[in-house]
Amino acid sequence: MVRPPGTPPGIRVHATDDADRTNPAPRPLSTPLGPPTGLPGPRAPLVSGGLLSVRARPRLPKLPDGVASAAVGVPGVADARPVGRVVLMGGGAEDDDAARSFVAGAGGGDVVVLRASGSTSSYNDYFFADLAADPRPSSVATLRIDESSAGGHPGVVDRVDGAGALWLAGGDQHRYLSWPAPLIAALDRVGDGRTIGGTSAGAMSLGAFAFDAAEGGVRSPTALEAPADAIVSIVKSPFARAELADHLVDTHFSERDREGRLITFLARAKQQFQIGAPRGVGIDEGTALVIEGDRYEVRGRGDVFVYELAGDVTVEVGRPLEARGVRRARLSNGDRGAWPIETFEDSLEVKRGQISEITTSRS
């Protein structure tokens, strides 16, 4: 998580996991992640012959009871220029470069943070001022939806629809995936040329499929031993990003030894939704995967692991997981390239719930 207001720079508070001016002149191709990276620059789709703008309404509707909020700045820049970008954080302390890329993705418009628990102020100053994003957002507002039904209120939906960038904080992804239909639809619309991101449970909610933690959290040994158990609950995300088609995201990855459960999640998704080769993304704490169009970049102190499960699986009650044709790639800070990735270094298999490595081309 981010530091609370007034805390000296460099101090971060760890997140709670799940159960975790339109400008007619062309802009250079760049990304605000530091040195040039090859990622496409800020662009917006053509709408009615002009660039997409997030325009302010004269007055934002009042928020309902059941939604707590706090904000900084003045919402409603009339000519914001948002960017289509996905920023996935692995939990723990945010990587500042990637977080800056998220905020810059709003194109000078409003940033909205959604959460179901926790502080309504911890992100506001961090996103608005501390990161010194260019362009700076006109405002940052955090909405904490304490009562799920209140999430569908026009006051919430209007703010999401007006956001240039939308962030899903850590917490409980089951609550996010169960939000009412009007809010789900608004989140789905964020994918139309705007930036969306999240950390921990928030990042996990953005894949095509998600472990929804409806029955609580699950550790790798349990998932591998009982892959058909109800606790291994996999659903389709109702607001998945197109860049994550056939992907499932897990976070706090190395720190919580989650390889086993991610492979199990992929096996369940493969069987349940009849997917030929589902993919998984495991992100370490303090690390981010940034996707823009068909390019990606990794930033942070840890790694991002990408898996593909193309072989047969056995997911049966009373039997441990069997899975063949598992491939794995390890991406580290500064790695970039085409997305989805095409090269995998390692081949794995799962026999009787035990993961073994078949070949390794990286020492």
Buried (B, 14 or more C-beta within 10 A) or exposed (E): BBBBBEBEEEEBBBBBBBBBEEEEEEEEEBBBBEEEBBBBBBBBEEEEEEBBBBEBEEEBEEBBEBBBBBBBBEBBBEBBBBBBBBBBBBBBBBBBBBBBBBBBBBBBBBBBBBBBBBBBBBBBBBBBBBBEBEBBBBBBBBBBBBEBEBBBBBBBBBBBBBBBBBBBBBBBBBBBBBBBEBBBBBBBBBBEBBBBBBBBBBBBBBBBBBBBBBEEBBEBEBBBBBBBBEBBBBBBBBBBBEBBEBBBBBBBBBBBEBBBBBBBBBBBBBBBBEBEEBBBBBBBBBBBBBBBBEBBBBBBBBBBBBBBBEBEBBBEEEBBBBBBBBBBBBBBBEBBBEBBBEEBEBBBBBEEBEBEEEEEEEE
